[in-house]
Amino acid sequence: MGNIHNTFGINKFKTMKETPKAVEFKNIVNNEVIYLLPNKEITIITT
């Protein structure tokens, strides 16, 4: 998942929490939180 971390970092997201089931990213500009779920296809959930 290294490329994904780099991609989100370039887009001003910081990795907040990582578990085997999901990665939580927080936007450093507007504090938007998203969850990345690595299923068969990657799923992104915004809150």
Secondary structure, 3 states (H helix, E strand, C coil): CHHHHHHHHHCCEEEEEECCCCEEEEECCCCCEEEEEECCCEEEEEC
